[in-house]
Amino acid sequence: MSLQPDMEVIAKPQCSGVQLLLLLRRTEPDVLVCQPRPGRVPALSQVFSEHPHLAVLAISADGGEIVLHRLRVDSVSLSAESLQSLADEIRTASQADALGD
């Protein structure tokens, strides 16, 4: 993602819970990309309570499943067949937030 001209990777967190919330407070990203444990994403209720405009892309370990979580809409399954299509999904998530305001 850091090679995309319109994106900036501001952190590569290896944390969850309180550590993740502190990182989000410090960096204020538009999109959080994470690899959740099966059936779970980071404490979304806590994340969205502090960052209601954040888009969360949860990507399975094999990259076969990508789920977009947003506060204002239901979770949506996405499809990304390559790093480029993943970058496009991140752009879409970020643009959807900008259009919603």
ChimeraX commands (.cxc) that place a marker at each C-alpha (Angstrom):
marker #1 position 0.00,0.00,0.00 radius 0.5
marker #1 position 2.86,2.38,0.69 radius 0.5
marker #1 position 3.67,2.36,-3.06 radius 0.5
marker #1 position 0.27,3.87,-3.92 radius 0.5
marker #1 position 0.77,7.57,-4.80 radius 0.5
marker #1 position -2.47,8.68,-3.13 radius 0.5
marker #1 position -2.05,6.68,0.09 radius 0.5
marker #1 position 0.15,6.97,3.11 radius 0.5
marker #1 position 0.77,4.06,5.46 radius 0.5
marker #1 position 1.04,5.73,8.83 radius 0.5
marker #1 position 1.47,2.65,11.01 radius 0.5
marker #1 position 1.66,-1.10,10.85 radius 0.5
marker #1 position 0.13,-2.00,14.19 radius 0.5
marker #1 position 0.84,-5.33,15.77 radius 0.5
marker #1 position -1.57,-4.57,18.57 radius 0.5
marker #1 position -5.19,-4.80,19.57 radius 0.5
marker #1 position -7.50,-3.50,22.25 radius 0.5
marker #1 position -6.31,-0.48,24.20 radius 0.5
marker #1 position -3.03,-0.29,22.26 radius 0.5
marker #1 position -4.92,-0.06,18.97 radius 0.5
marker #1 position -7.25,2.63,20.33 radius 0.5
marker #1 position -4.24,4.67,21.49 radius 0.5
marker #1 position -2.63,4.31,18.05 radius 0.5
marker #1 position -5.85,5.42,16.34 radius 0.5
marker #1 position -6.05,8.48,18.61 radius 0.5
marker #1 position -2.48,9.40,17.75 radius 0.5
marker #1 position -2.64,8.84,13.98 radius 0.5
marker #1 position -6.31,9.64,13.06 radius 0.5
marker #1 position -6.43,7.45,9.89 radius 0.5
marker #1 position -9.24,7.43,7.32 radius 0.5
marker #1 position -9.08,3.65,6.85 radius 0.5
marker #1 position -7.92,0.89,9.19 radius 0.5
marker #1 position -6.82,-2.31,7.45 radius 0.5
marker #1 position -6.61,-5.28,9.79 radius 0.5
marker #1 position -6.39,-9.04,9.85 radius 0.5
marker #1 position -8.91,-10.11,12.47 radius 0.5
marker #1 position -9.03,-13.36,14.31 radius 0.5
marker #1 position -11.61,-15.70,12.79 radius 0.5
marker #1 position -15.09,-14.27,13.29 radius 0.5
marker #1 position -13.83,-11.13,15.04 radius 0.5
marker #1 position -12.62,-7.67,14.14 radius 0.5
marker #1 position -11.02,-5.20,16.54 radius 0.5
marker #1 position -13.48,-3.93,19.17 radius 0.5
marker #1 position -15.55,-2.08,16.58 radius 0.5
marker #1 position -17.95,-0.56,19.07 radius 0.5
marker #1 position -15.05,1.10,20.87 radius 0.5
marker #1 position -13.31,2.08,17.63 radius 0.5
marker #1 position -16.45,3.62,16.13 radius 0.5
marker #1 position -17.41,5.40,19.36 radius 0.5
marker #1 position -14.17,7.39,19.12 radius 0.5
marker #1 position -13.75,7.39,15.31 radius 0.5
marker #1 position -17.23,7.39,13.73 radius 0.5
marker #1 position -15.91,8.26,10.26 radius 0.5
marker #1 position -13.31,5.47,10.16 radius 0.5
marker #1 position -13.66,2.70,7.58 radius 0.5
marker #1 position -12.36,-0.70,8.71 radius 0.5
marker #1 position -11.28,-3.25,6.11 radius 0.5
marker #1 position -10.93,-6.67,7.72 radius 0.5
marker #1 position -8.88,-8.98,5.49 radius 0.5
marker #1 position -8.60,-12.73,6.09 radius 0.5
marker #1 position -5.11,-14.20,6.45 radius 0.5
marker #1 position -5.23,-15.65,2.93 radius 0.5
marker #1 position -6.73,-12.48,1.44 radius 0.5
marker #1 position -9.73,-14.44,0.24 radius 0.5
marker #1 position -12.26,-12.45,2.24 radius 0.5
marker #1 position -12.42,-8.70,2.73 radius 0.5
marker #1 position -15.18,-7.13,4.81 radius 0.5
marker #1 position -15.79,-3.39,5.01 radius 0.5
marker #1 position -17.15,-2.21,8.36 radius 0.5
marker #1 position -18.60,1.28,8.72 radius 0.5
marker #1 position -20.62,2.87,11.46 radius 0.5
marker #1 position -23.36,4.17,9.19 radius 0.5
marker #1 position -23.85,1.08,7.02 radius 0.5
marker #1 position -23.95,-2.65,7.49 radius 0.5
marker #1 position -20.83,-4.72,6.92 radius 0.5
marker #1 position -20.28,-5.52,3.25 radius 0.5
marker #1 position -18.19,-8.31,1.73 radius 0.5
marker #1 position -15.77,-7.11,-0.92 radius 0.5
marker #1 position -13.58,-8.83,-3.47 radius 0.5
marker #1 position -9.93,-8.03,-4.05 radius 0.5
marker #1 position -7.97,-10.23,-6.41 radius 0.5
marker #1 position -4.67,-8.33,-6.20 radius 0.5
marker #1 position -2.89,-5.63,-4.24 radius 0.5
marker #1 position -4.11,-3.11,-6.82 radius 0.5
marker #1 position -7.73,-4.11,-6.30 radius 0.5
marker #1 position -7.17,-3.94,-2.54 radius 0.5
marker #1 position -5.84,-0.39,-2.99 radius 0.5
marker #1 position -8.98,0.39,-5.01 radius 0.5
marker #1 position -11.17,-0.96,-2.17 radius 0.5
marker #1 position -9.33,1.30,0.30 radius 0.5
marker #1 position -9.92,4.28,-1.99 radius 0.5
marker #1 position -13.61,3.37,-2.25 radius 0.5
marker #1 position -13.95,3.10,1.53 radius 0.5
marker #1 position -12.22,6.44,2.02 radius 0.5
marker #1 position -14.24,8.20,-0.71 radius 0.5
marker #1 position -17.53,6.83,0.57 radius 0.5
marker #1 position -16.80,8.44,3.92 radius 0.5
marker #1 position -16.02,11.79,2.30 radius 0.5
marker #1 position -19.25,11.68,0.28 radius 0.5
marker #1 position -21.31,10.75,3.33 radius 0.5
marker #1 position -20.43,13.95,5.19 radius 0.5
marker link #1:1,2 radius 0.2
marker link #1:2,3 radius 0.2
marker link #1:3,4 radius 0.2
marker link #1:4,5 radius 0.2
marker link #1:5,6 radius 0.2
marker link #1:6,7 radius 0.2
marker link #1:7,8 radius 0.2
marker link #1:8,9 radius 0.2
marker link #1:9,10 radius 0.2
marker link #1:10,11 radius 0.2
marker link #1:11,12 radius 0.2
marker link #1:12,13 radius 0.2
marker link #1:13,14 radius 0.2
marker link #1:14,15 radius 0.2
marker link #1:15,16 radius 0.2
marker link #1:16,17 radius 0.2
marker link #1:17,18 radius 0.2
marker link #1:18,19 radius 0.2
marker link #1:19,20 radius 0.2
marker link #1:20,21 radius 0.2
marker link #1:21,22 radius 0.2
marker link #1:22,23 radius 0.2
marker link #1:23,24 radius 0.2
marker link #1:24,25 radius 0.2
marker link #1:25,26 radius 0.2
marker link #1:26,27 radius 0.2
marker link #1:27,28 radius 0.2
marker link #1:28,29 radius 0.2
marker link #1:29,30 radius 0.2
marker link #1:30,31 radius 0.2
marker link #1:31,32 radius 0.2
marker link #1:32,33 radius 0.2
marker link #1:33,34 radius 0.2
marker link #1:34,35 radius 0.2
marker link #1:35,36 radius 0.2
marker link #1:36,37 radius 0.2
marker link #1:37,38 radius 0.2
marker link #1:38,39 radius 0.2
marker link #1:39,40 radius 0.2
marker link #1:40,41 radius 0.2
marker link #1:41,42 radius 0.2
marker link #1:42,43 radius 0.2
marker link #1:43,44 radius 0.2
marker link #1:44,45 radius 0.2
marker link #1:45,46 radius 0.2
marker link #1:46,47 radius 0.2
marker link #1:47,48 radius 0.2
marker link #1:48,49 radius 0.2
marker link #1:49,50 radius 0.2
marker link #1:50,51 radius 0.2
marker link #1:51,52 radius 0.2
marker link #1:52,53 radius 0.2
marker link #1:53,54 radius 0.2
marker link #1:54,55 radius 0.2
marker link #1:55,56 radius 0.2
marker link #1:56,57 radius 0.2
marker link #1:57,58 radius 0.2
marker link #1:58,59 radius 0.2
marker link #1:59,60 radius 0.2
marker link #1:60,61 radius 0.2
marker link #1:61,62 radius 0.2
marker link #1:62,63 radius 0.2
marker link #1:63,64 radius 0.2
marker link #1:64,65 radius 0.2
marker link #1:65,66 radius 0.2
marker link #1:66,67 radius 0.2
marker link #1:67,68 radius 0.2
marker link #1:68,69 radius 0.2
marker link #1:69,70 radius 0.2
marker link #1:70,71 radius 0.2
marker link #1:71,72 radius 0.2
marker link #1:72,73 radius 0.2
marker link #1:73,74 radius 0.2
marker link #1:74,75 radius 0.2
marker link #1:75,76 radius 0.2
marker link #1:76,77 radius 0.2
marker link #1:77,78 radius 0.2
marker link #1:78,79 radius 0.2
marker link #1:79,80 radius 0.2
marker link #1:80,81 radius 0.2
marker link #1:81,82 radius 0.2
marker link #1:82,83 radius 0.2
marker link #1:83,84 radius 0.2
marker link #1:84,85 radius 0.2
marker link #1:85,86 radius 0.2
marker link #1:86,87 radius 0.2
marker link #1:87,88 radius 0.2
marker link #1:88,89 radius 0.2
marker link #1:89,90 radius 0.2
marker link #1:90,91 radius 0.2
marker link #1:91,92 radius 0.2
marker link #1:92,93 radius 0.2
marker link #1:93,94 radius 0.2
marker link #1:94,95 radius 0.2
marker link #1:95,96 radius 0.2
marker link #1:96,97 radius 0.2
marker link #1:97,98 radius 0.2
marker link #1:98,99 radius 0.2
marker link #1:99,100 radius 0.2
marker link #1:100,101 radius 0.2
view
